Amino acid sequence: MAHHTLPFGGAPVAIVTGGESGIGRSAAIKLGKAAIPVALTYFADEARANAVVAEITDSGGRAVAVRTDVGDEQSVEALFELAEERFGTVDLLVNSAGLNMTGVMLRDMELAQFDRLMRADLYGPFLTCRRMVRSLDSANRGGRIVNISSIHESAPRAGGVDYDAAKGGLAQLTATLALELAPKHVAVNGVAPGMILTPMNQSEIDHPGELTRKEAAIPWGRAGTPDEVADLILFLLSSAADYITGTTVTIDGALSLTVAQGA
Ligand SMILES: NC(=O)c1ccc[n+]([C@@H]2O[C@H](COP(=O)([O-])OP(=O)(O)OC[C@H]3O[C@@H](n4cnc5c(N)ncnc54)[C@H](O)[C@@H]3O)[C@@H](O)[C@H]2O)c1
C-alpha cells in the first residue's frame, strides 16, 4: 500500500503490543494486510494470537506472535530481538497492551494492584519505546510510535486511580518523547479512545441492556469499533501523517466533551 510507504526509506517493520486482542489485533491485521511484517505480542492467549498470525499469513503477509509481558524488561528485550532477527529493524511501534481500571477506590487499593496496572499501561510503553529508540539510534533511522491511551488520561473516574494515573502519565510520556525524538524524525503520538467494543468491555457486549444504557451517554449514539481505532493508528503510522507528532488524537464520538453539560 503506497499510502504506508515511510518517508525515511526502507521497508517498514512493526511491533504491536496486545496484538492478540481488541484494538491491537485490528491494528496488527491491517498492518499485516498492508504488507508490513508484524511482530504481535500476546500475554494470555496463545491460540488467539496464532489466529491473528494465520489471518495475516493467509492474506500473504508476514507475522509472528511473541509471548511478552510488556512491564518486564527482559521480556521486552526478547521481543525486539526476535522481531529484529525475523524481520529487521523495527520502525513502527503500536503500544496497545493494557489492563482496564479496577473500580477500586484508592483507600482500598492494594499496592500490588496499582503496581500491576502501572507495569502494563505505563512501564510497558516506557520499556518498548526505549528499546525501539535505542535500535533506531544505532541504525540512524526515523520511525513512528503510537501509544494507545484513553480519554481517561484527562477525564478521571472515581475508582480509576490506577488506570487514570497510568494513562495520564502515558500522555506525558508521549509528548516528552516526541520532543526528544523530533530531530531524529521519530514521530510519537497518542490515540485516546472512548468506549470501544473489545474484550475490555466484555460485560457490556454480553449484556445488551448495559450497552444500550452506556451508548445513550455517547453523543454519537454508539460505541466505537476496534477497526475504527486501527484505521486511525494506521493513518498516524503512514507517510500521510508526516509532521504530526507529540499529540493525542481522541476517538470517542464526543463522549469526552459531555462534562459539565445540562447543569
Ligand atoms: N476498549 C476500550 O473501550 C478502550 C478505551 C480506551 C482505551 N483503551 C485502551 O486500548 C488498549 C487496548 O485495549 P483493548 O480494548 O483492545 O483491550 P483488550 O483487553 O482486548 O486488549 C488488551 C491486551 O493487552 C494485553 N495485556 C494486558 N497486560 C499485559 C502485559 N503486562 N503485557 C502484555 N500484554 C498485556 C491483554 O492480554 C490483551 O490482549 C489498552 O491500552 C486500553 O487501555 C481501550
The ligand as an SDF file (V2000), in Angstrom:
LIG
                    3D

 44 48  0  0  0  0  0  0  0  0999 V2000
  -11.8470   -0.8240   24.7340 N   0  0  0  0  0  0  0  0  0  0  0  0
  -11.9700    0.4150   25.1500 C   0  0  0  0  0  0  0  0  0  0  0  0
  -13.0870    0.9090   25.3650 O   0  0  0  0  0  0  0  0  0  0  0  0
  -10.7470    1.2610   25.3970 C   0  0  0  0  0  0  0  0  0  0  0  0
  -10.9610    2.6070   25.6780 C   0  0  0  0  0  0  0  0  0  0  0  0
   -9.8740    3.4320   25.9180 C   0  0  0  0  0  0  0  0  0  0  0  0
   -8.5970    2.9150   25.8580 C   0  0  0  0  0  0  0  0  0  0  0  0
   -8.4030    1.6030   25.5910 N   0  0  0  0  0  0  0  0  0  0  0  0
   -7.0200    1.1300   25.5570 C   0  0  0  0  0  0  0  0  0  0  0  0
   -6.7740    0.4380   24.3640 O   0  0  0  0  0  0  0  0  0  0  0  0
   -5.7500   -0.5320   24.5810 C   0  0  0  0  0  0  0  0  0  0  0  0
   -6.2180   -1.8550   24.0110 C   0  0  0  0  0  0  0  0  0  0  0  0
   -7.3310   -2.2860   24.7450 O   0  0  0  0  0  0  0  0  0  0  0  0
   -8.4680   -3.2210   24.1200 P   0  0  0  0  0  0  0  0  0  0  0  0
   -9.7410   -2.5430   24.2940 O   0  0  0  0  0  0  0  0  0  0  0  0
   -8.0390   -3.6980   22.7870 O   0  0  0  0  0  0  0  0  0  0  0  0
   -8.4540   -4.3800   25.2270 O   0  0  0  0  0  0  0  0  0  0  0  0
   -8.1260   -5.9250   25.1690 P   0  0  0  0  0  0  0  0  0  0  0  0
   -8.3150   -6.4110   26.5580 O   0  0  0  0  0  0  0  0  0  0  0  0
   -8.8720   -6.5570   24.0510 O   0  0  0  0  0  0  0  0  0  0  0  0
   -6.5620   -5.9590   24.7900 O   0  0  0  0  0  0  0  0  0  0  0  0
   -5.5590   -5.6270   25.7140 C   0  0  0  0  0  0  0  0  0  0  0  0
   -4.4590   -6.6550   25.5820 C   0  0  0  0  0  0  0  0  0  0  0  0
   -3.3690   -6.2980   26.4360 O   0  0  0  0  0  0  0  0  0  0  0  0
   -2.8390   -7.4900   26.9730 C   0  0  0  0  0  0  0  0  0  0  0  0
   -2.0620   -7.2150   28.1940 N   0  0  0  0  0  0  0  0  0  0  0  0
   -2.5190   -6.8430   29.4180 C   0  0  0  0  0  0  0  0  0  0  0  0
   -1.4730   -6.7210   30.2720 N   0  0  0  0  0  0  0  0  0  0  0  0
   -0.3500   -7.0160   29.5690 C   0  0  0  0  0  0  0  0  0  0  0  0
    1.0290   -7.0710   29.8900 C   0  0  0  0  0  0  0  0  0  0  0  0
    1.5110   -6.7950   31.1180 N   0  0  0  0  0  0  0  0  0  0  0  0
    1.8940   -7.4260   28.9090 N   0  0  0  0  0  0  0  0  0  0  0  0
    1.4480   -7.6910   27.6670 C   0  0  0  0  0  0  0  0  0  0  0  0
    0.1720   -7.6600   27.2990 N   0  0  0  0  0  0  0  0  0  0  0  0
   -0.7310   -7.3270   28.2580 C   0  0  0  0  0  0  0  0  0  0  0  0
   -4.0580   -8.3640   27.2360 C   0  0  0  0  0  0  0  0  0  0  0  0
   -3.6970   -9.7160   27.3670 O   0  0  0  0  0  0  0  0  0  0  0  0
   -4.8870   -8.0650   25.9790 C   0  0  0  0  0  0  0  0  0  0  0  0
   -4.5430   -8.9370   24.9510 O   0  0  0  0  0  0  0  0  0  0  0  0
   -5.4830   -0.5580   26.0910 C   0  0  0  0  0  0  0  0  0  0  0  0
   -4.3100    0.1460   26.3660 O   0  0  0  0  0  0  0  0  0  0  0  0
   -6.7030    0.1460   26.6570 C   0  0  0  0  0  0  0  0  0  0  0  0
   -6.4270    0.7800   27.8830 O   0  0  0  0  0  0  0  0  0  0  0  0
   -9.4470    0.7620   25.3500 C   0  0  0  0  0  0  0  0  0  0  0  0
  1  2  1  0
  2  3  2  0
  2  4  1  0
  4  5  1  0
  4 44  2  0
  5  6  2  0
  6  7  1  0
  7  8  2  0
  8  9  1  0
  8 44  1  0
  9 10  1  0
  9 42  1  0
 10 11  1  0
 11 12  1  0
 11 40  1  0
 12 13  1  0
 13 14  1  0
 14 15  2  0
 14 16  1  0
 14 17  1  0
 17 18  1  0
 18 19  2  0
 18 20  1  0
 18 21  1  0
 21 22  1  0
 22 23  1  0
 23 24  1  0
 23 38  1  0
 24 25  1  0
 25 26  1  0
 25 36  1  0
 26 27  1  0
 26 35  1  0
 27 28  2  0
 28 29  1  0
 29 30  1  0
 29 35  2  0
 30 31  1  0
 30 32  2  0
 32 33  1  0
 33 34  2  0
 34 35  1  0
 36 37  1  0
 36 38  1  0
 38 39  1  0
 40 41  1  0
 40 42  1  0
 42 43  1  0
M  CHG  2   8   1  16  -1
M  END
$$$$
